[in-house]
Amino acid sequence: KTKSYEAPHPDPDAELNPHWANLPKELLYLVVERLESPLEFSAVCKPWRCVAKDTLSQYAKMIAPMLMICEQKRDIWNLYDVAHNKLVNFQLRLPNKRFCGYSKGWLIVVDESFSVNLINPFYMVKGGERANSTIRLPPLHPPNIRREIYSKRCDYFVYKATISADPVLNANDCIVAVIYEDYCQLAFIRLNKDTKWTYADQSIDKRWRLIREVAFVEDKLYFINNESRLFSFDITTLSFSSLSLVQHHFGPNNLSLKGYLVDSNKKELLLVHKYYTKEGGRRVTKKFRVFGFSFNQCDWIEKTNLGDAAIFVGDNSSLYVLASKSFGCKPNCIYFNHDRDRVNAIGRDGVYDLGVYNLEDHSILQPYTTDVKALLKKARRPSMWVSPKFLL
């Protein structure tokens, strides 16, 4: 065998050829902008890494939400770009658990000690973990709850969770709110301020139970209960006496309906109603309606057109984006994920009730490829919407 000779280079990162590291930046920008993921590009050498990082800073906010899908292989999750109908060549190494929420770029999950953990999924790529990727909160110890029931499925102890602000960038303003079993009650904790959770006392007010959805808007936490009543709670007072009924029962008494509270990022509260039927034992989504809450009229007003906006809904995460600022995202559409609600296992049919609903013509598209459908069918954990922020 002939051993090739490699001359020493001043830049230790440019091991293959010094000319690769010295290519004009203008050319490198043209290359990286055409790549599906800049991660492999950034690993070549320092100059390429700098170009990839600059490009990401310009386009990070333009990436549409993606579906995070668990692989059969333990602790590996894939990303499906539904806007472009393709699997991204990028994997996440995350716990093989059910995540009860995704908010402000952070996943929320409960571990075996019933501690609530915040995980930034894009700090934890396959092959490594960055600092500040996980924030561990105190364990949940609500009164009068039989925790042993959830000892083997602790990640289902919290039905849904959300946060008010980024826990790293705005830690002093970050409040974590969770809806926990058995009766879907509310608890919250303030980062950097509280050492234990505060629980809504349902013995004082029964309205603190059977909560289905929560959302933060400005300084208030809004939630709807099983009767579709809307309540607000002023998080600045920290007094449960500030609970107020904002709107009485809204919507038909229809068991084949599910509601999602969505923060529109414009200080507006939205309610998305999903209607479905049962066909051959399967749940099939048929249509959506969207309502915006009028604080002047104290009532929900139907929105027949979202304009440039698109909404992504699911039982563990719901997102609102502007289509013009999200590559490939369709405006005036609702992207919906297969909901498992409070069921702790995915059925033998896997994940199937998902698609894109056009609010204008009421059509439903299912752009999912055969490979993605096969991946979803094999998944034993619910998939969920995330907003990718590739960090270099």
C-alpha positions as CSV (number, residue, x, y, z in Angstrom):
1,K,0.0,0.0,0.0
2,T,1.2,3.5,-0.7
3,K,0.9,5.9,2.2
4,S,-0.1,9.4,1.1
5,Y,1.9,12.3,2.4
6,E,0.0,15.1,4.1
7,A,1.9,18.3,4.5
8,P,1.4,20.2,7.7
9,H,-1.2,23.1,7.6
10,P,-1.3,26.3,9.6
11,D,-5.0,25.7,10.3
12,P,-5.5,22.3,12.1
13,D,-9.1,22.3,11.0
14,A,-8.2,22.3,7.3
15,E,-6.9,18.8,7.2
16,L,-8.0,17.8,3.8
17,N,-6.8,20.7,1.7
18,P,-5.9,24.2,2.8
19,H,-7.7,25.6,-0.3
20,W,-11.1,24.3,1.0
21,A,-10.7,26.5,4.1
22,N,-9.8,29.5,1.9
23,L,-12.7,29.4,-0.5
24,P,-14.4,32.8,-0.9
25,K,-17.1,33.4,1.6
26,E,-19.5,34.5,-1.2
27,L,-19.2,31.0,-2.7
28,L,-19.6,29.3,0.7
29,Y,-22.8,31.2,1.4
30,L,-24.3,30.1,-1.9
31,V,-23.5,26.5,-1.0
32,V,-24.8,26.4,2.6
33,E,-28.1,28.1,1.6
34,R,-28.9,25.2,-0.6
35,L,-28.3,22.5,2.0
36,E,-31.0,20.7,4.0
37,S,-29.0,21.0,7.2
38,P,-25.8,23.1,7.7
39,L,-24.5,20.8,10.5
40,E,-22.3,18.6,8.4
41,F,-21.1,21.6,6.4
42,S,-20.1,23.4,9.6
43,A,-17.9,20.5,10.8
44,V,-15.4,20.8,7.9
45,C,-13.3,23.6,9.2
46,K,-13.6,26.9,11.2
47,P,-14.2,29.2,8.2
48,W,-17.0,26.9,7.0
49,R,-18.5,26.8,10.5
50,C,-18.5,30.6,10.7
51,V,-20.4,30.8,7.4
52,A,-22.9,28.2,8.5
53,K,-23.5,30.1,11.8
54,D,-24.0,33.4,10.0
55,T,-26.5,31.8,7.6
56,L,-28.4,30.3,10.5
57,S,-28.6,33.6,12.3
58,Q,-30.3,35.0,9.2
59,Y,-32.7,32.1,8.5
60,A,-33.3,30.6,11.9
61,K,-36.6,32.4,12.3
62,M,-37.7,31.3,8.8
63,I,-37.8,27.5,9.5
64,A,-41.4,26.2,9.7
65,P,-42.4,24.0,12.7
66,M,-41.6,20.3,12.2
67,L,-42.9,17.1,13.6
68,M,-40.7,15.3,16.1
69,I,-41.0,11.5,15.7
70,C,-39.6,8.9,18.0
71,E,-37.7,6.0,16.5
72,Q,-38.0,2.4,17.7
73,K,-34.3,2.7,18.6
74,R,-34.1,4.1,22.1
75,D,-33.6,7.8,22.7
76,I,-33.5,8.8,19.0
77,W,-36.0,11.2,17.5
78,N,-36.4,12.3,13.9
79,L,-37.6,15.5,12.4
80,Y,-40.2,15.6,9.6
81,D,-40.4,18.8,7.6
82,V,-44.1,18.8,6.7
83,A,-43.8,22.1,4.8
84,H,-41.4,20.4,2.3
85,N,-42.7,16.9,2.8
86,K,-39.3,15.3,3.8
87,L,-37.4,13.8,6.6
88,V,-34.6,16.1,7.8
89,N,-31.1,14.6,7.8
90,F,-30.8,15.4,11.5
91,Q,-31.5,13.4,14.6
92,L,-32.1,14.4,18.3
93,R,-31.0,12.3,21.2
94,L,-33.8,12.7,23.8
95,P,-35.5,10.6,26.4
96,N,-37.8,7.9,25.0
97,K,-40.7,9.3,27.0
98,R,-44.0,11.1,26.3
99,F,-43.4,14.9,26.4
100,C,-46.3,16.8,28.0
101,G,-45.5,20.1,26.3
102,Y,-43.4,22.2,24.0
103,S,-43.2,26.0,24.7
104,K,-40.7,28.8,24.0
105,G,-38.3,26.3,22.4
106,W,-38.3,23.9,25.4
107,L,-39.7,20.4,25.8
108,I,-41.4,19.5,29.1
109,V,-41.2,16.0,30.6
110,V,-41.7,14.3,33.9
111,D,-39.1,11.8,35.2
112,E,-39.2,8.8,37.5
113,S,-39.0,11.0,40.6
114,F,-42.0,13.1,39.4
115,S,-39.6,16.0,38.8
116,V,-40.5,18.3,35.9
117,N,-37.6,18.8,33.4
118,L,-37.2,21.4,30.7
119,I,-35.1,20.2,27.8
120,N,-33.9,22.3,24.9
121,P,-34.0,19.6,22.1
122,F,-31.6,21.5,19.8
123,Y,-28.9,21.6,22.5
124,M,-29.0,17.8,22.6
125,V,-28.2,16.6,19.1
126,K,-27.2,13.0,18.5
127,G,-23.6,12.5,19.6
128,G,-23.4,15.2,22.3
129,E,-25.1,17.5,24.8
130,R,-24.5,21.2,25.3
131,A,-24.6,23.1,28.6
132,N,-27.9,24.5,29.8
133,S,-29.8,21.9,27.7
134,T,-31.7,20.6,30.7
135,I,-33.3,22.5,33.6
136,R,-34.6,20.3,36.5
137,L,-37.4,21.6,38.6
138,P,-38.6,20.2,42.0
139,P,-40.7,17.1,42.1
140,L,-44.5,17.4,42.0
141,H,-46.1,16.4,45.4
142,P,-49.7,17.4,45.1
143,P,-52.0,16.5,48.0
144,N,-54.4,13.6,47.9
145,I,-53.0,12.1,44.8
146,R,-52.2,8.3,44.5
147,R,-48.8,8.6,42.9
148,E,-48.2,4.9,42.9
149,I,-50.7,4.6,40.0
150,Y,-48.2,6.5,37.8
151,S,-45.0,4.8,39.2
152,K,-44.5,3.0,35.9
153,R,-45.7,5.7,33.6
154,C,-44.6,8.8,35.3
155,D,-44.4,10.7,32.0
156,Y,-48.2,10.6,31.9
157,F,-48.6,12.1,35.3
158,V,-48.7,15.6,33.7
159,Y,-51.3,15.8,31.0
160,K,-50.1,19.1,29.5
161,A,-47.6,21.9,30.4
162,T,-46.5,25.3,29.2
163,I,-44.1,28.1,30.2
164,S,-44.5,31.9,30.1
165,A,-40.9,32.8,29.0
166,D,-37.6,31.3,28.0
167,P,-36.1,29.8,31.1
168,V,-32.5,30.9,30.2
169,L,-33.0,34.2,28.4
170,N,-35.8,35.4,30.8
171,A,-35.5,33.2,33.8
172,N,-36.9,35.8,36.3
173,D,-40.1,36.0,34.2
174,C,-40.5,32.3,33.6
175,I,-43.4,30.5,35.1
176,V,-44.1,26.8,34.4
177,A,-47.7,25.7,34.6
178,V,-48.8,22.0,34.5
179,I,-52.1,20.2,34.3
180,Y,-51.7,17.0,36.3
181,E,-53.8,13.9,37.0
182,D,-56.2,12.6,38.4
183,Y,-58.6,15.4,37.9
184,C,-56.6,17.6,35.5
185,Q,-55.7,20.2,38.2
186,L,-53.3,23.1,37.9
187,A,-49.9,23.7,39.5
188,F,-47.3,26.3,38.8
189,I,-43.8,27.3,39.8
190,R,-41.7,30.4,39.3
191,L,-38.1,29.9,38.2
192,N,-35.4,31.5,40.4
193,K,-38.1,32.4,43.0
194,D,-39.9,29.2,44.2
195,T,-38.5,26.1,45.7
196,K,-41.7,24.1,45.5
197,W,-44.9,24.0,43.4
198,T,-48.0,25.9,44.1
199,Y,-51.2,23.9,43.7
200,A,-54.7,25.2,43.0
201,D,-56.9,24.2,45.9
202,Q,-60.0,22.5,44.4
203,S,-61.5,22.1,47.9
204,I,-62.0,25.9,47.9
205,D,-63.1,26.2,44.3
206,K,-64.1,23.2,42.2
207,R,-63.3,25.2,39.0
208,W,-59.7,24.4,39.5
209,R,-60.3,20.8,38.3
210,L,-60.9,19.2,34.9
211,I,-58.8,21.7,33.1
212,R,-58.1,20.9,29.5
213,E,-56.0,23.7,28.0
214,V,-53.7,26.5,29.3
215,A,-52.0,29.5,27.7
216,F,-50.2,32.5,28.9
217,V,-51.1,35.9,27.5
218,E,-49.3,38.9,29.0
219,D,-49.6,38.7,32.8
220,K,-52.4,36.2,32.9
221,L,-52.8,32.5,32.6
222,Y,-56.0,31.4,30.8
223,F,-57.5,28.0,30.9
224,I,-60.6,26.2,29.7
225,N,-62.2,23.3,31.6
226,N,-64.2,20.3,30.4
227,E,-67.3,22.5,30.1
228,S,-65.5,24.8,27.7
229,R,-65.6,27.7,30.2
230,L,-62.8,30.2,30.0
231,F,-61.0,31.3,33.2
232,S,-58.2,33.7,33.8
233,F,-55.7,33.9,36.7
234,D,-53.4,36.9,37.3
235,I,-50.0,35.3,37.8
236,T,-48.5,38.6,39.2
237,T,-50.7,38.4,42.4
238,L,-50.0,34.8,43.2
239,S,-53.3,34.6,44.9
240,F,-55.8,32.0,43.8
241,S,-58.6,34.4,44.8
242,S,-57.8,36.3,41.6
243,L,-59.4,33.4,39.6
244,S,-62.2,34.8,37.4
245,L,-64.7,33.4,35.0
246,V,-64.1,35.2,31.7
247,Q,-66.6,33.5,29.5
248,H,-69.4,31.0,30.2
249,H,-69.8,27.7,28.3
250,F,-68.9,28.1,24.6
251,G,-69.4,25.6,21.8
252,P,-71.8,22.7,21.3
253,N,-72.1,19.8,23.7
254,N,-70.3,17.5,21.3
255,L,-68.1,14.6,22.4
256,S,-66.6,14.6,18.9
257,L,-64.9,18.0,19.5
258,K,-61.6,19.0,20.9
259,G,-60.5,22.5,21.7
260,Y,-57.0,24.0,21.7
261,L,-55.9,27.3,23.3
262,V,-53.3,29.0,21.2
263,D,-51.3,32.2,21.9
264,S,-51.0,34.1,18.6
265,N,-47.8,35.9,19.7
266,K,-49.7,39.1,19.2
267,K,-51.2,39.2,22.7
268,E,-54.3,37.5,21.3
269,L,-55.9,34.4,22.6
270,L,-57.2,31.9,20.0
271,L,-59.5,28.8,20.4
272,V,-59.3,26.1,17.8
273,H,-62.1,23.6,17.6
274,K,-61.4,20.3,15.9
275,Y,-64.4,18.1,14.8
276,Y,-64.0,14.4,14.2
277,T,-66.0,11.3,13.6
278,K,-65.3,7.6,14.1
279,E,-64.9,5.5,11.0
280,G,-64.2,1.8,11.3
281,G,-63.2,2.3,14.9
282,R,-60.7,5.0,13.9
283,R,-61.0,8.7,14.8
284,V,-61.0,10.9,11.6
285,T,-60.7,14.7,11.7
286,K,-63.3,16.4,9.5
287,K,-63.1,20.1,10.0
288,F,-61.8,23.0,12.1
289,R,-63.2,26.3,13.4
290,V,-61.1,29.1,14.8
291,F,-62.2,31.8,17.3
292,G,-60.4,34.9,18.7
293,F,-61.3,36.1,22.1
294,S,-62.6,39.7,22.2
295,F,-61.7,41.2,25.6
296,N,-64.0,44.1,24.9
297,Q,-67.0,42.0,24.2
298,C,-65.9,39.1,26.6
299,D,-66.8,36.6,23.9
300,W,-65.3,34.4,21.2
301,I,-65.5,35.8,17.7
302,E,-65.2,33.3,14.8
303,K,-62.3,33.9,12.4
304,T,-63.0,32.6,8.9
305,N,-59.6,33.6,7.6
306,L,-56.2,33.5,9.3
307,G,-54.6,35.7,6.7
308,D,-50.8,35.1,6.6
309,A,-51.0,32.9,9.7
310,A,-50.8,29.1,10.1
311,I,-51.6,27.1,13.2
312,F,-50.0,23.8,14.3
313,V,-52.1,21.9,16.9
314,G,-51.6,18.8,18.9
315,D,-52.5,17.5,22.4
316,N,-49.0,18.3,23.7
317,S,-48.0,21.3,21.7
318,S,-49.7,24.0,19.6
319,L,-47.9,26.7,17.7
320,Y,-48.8,29.9,15.7
321,V,-46.5,31.2,12.9
322,L,-46.6,33.6,10.0
323,A,-46.4,31.7,6.8
324,S,-44.4,34.5,5.0
325,K,-41.7,34.0,7.7
326,S,-41.7,30.2,7.6
327,F,-40.2,28.6,4.5
328,G,-42.8,26.4,2.7
329,C,-45.6,26.9,5.3
330,K,-49.1,27.4,3.8
331,P,-51.1,30.4,5.0
332,N,-54.6,30.2,6.3
333,C,-54.1,26.5,7.2
334,I,-54.2,24.3,10.3
335,Y,-51.6,21.6,10.6
336,F,-52.9,18.9,12.9
337,N,-51.2,16.0,14.6
338,H,-52.6,12.7,15.9
339,D,-53.9,13.3,19.4
340,R,-53.7,10.7,22.1
341,D,-55.3,12.9,24.6
342,R,-55.1,11.1,28.0
343,V,-54.5,7.6,26.6
344,N,-51.2,6.3,27.8
345,A,-50.3,4.1,24.7
346,I,-50.5,4.4,21.0
347,G,-52.8,1.8,19.4
348,R,-51.7,-0.9,17.0
349,D,-52.7,1.3,14.1
350,G,-50.0,3.8,15.2
351,V,-50.4,7.4,14.3
352,Y,-52.8,8.1,11.4
353,D,-55.0,11.1,12.1
354,L,-52.9,14.0,10.8
355,G,-52.9,16.4,7.9
356,V,-53.3,20.0,6.7
357,Y,-56.7,21.7,6.9
358,N,-57.4,24.7,4.6
359,L,-59.6,27.1,6.3
360,E,-60.8,28.7,3.0
361,D,-62.0,25.7,1.0
362,H,-62.2,23.3,4.0
363,S,-60.1,20.7,2.2
364,I,-57.7,18.3,4.0
365,L,-54.3,17.3,2.6
366,Q,-52.1,14.5,3.8
367,P,-48.7,15.3,2.4
368,Y,-46.9,12.6,4.5
369,T,-44.6,10.3,2.5
370,T,-44.8,6.5,2.8
371,D,-41.5,6.5,4.8
372,V,-42.9,9.0,7.3
373,K,-46.2,7.1,7.7
374,A,-44.2,3.9,8.3
375,L,-42.1,5.7,10.9
376,L,-45.1,7.1,12.6
377,K,-46.8,3.7,12.7
378,K,-43.8,2.1,14.5
379,A,-43.5,5.0,17.0
380,R,-44.5,4.1,20.5
381,R,-44.5,7.6,21.7
382,P,-46.7,10.5,20.6
383,S,-45.1,12.8,18.0
384,M,-45.2,16.5,18.5
385,W,-44.7,19.9,16.9
386,V,-41.4,21.8,17.6
387,S,-39.8,24.9,16.1
388,P,-36.2,23.9,15.1
389,K,-33.4,26.3,16.1
390,F,-30.2,24.6,14.8
391,L,-27.4,25.8,17.1
392,L,-23.7,25.7,16.0
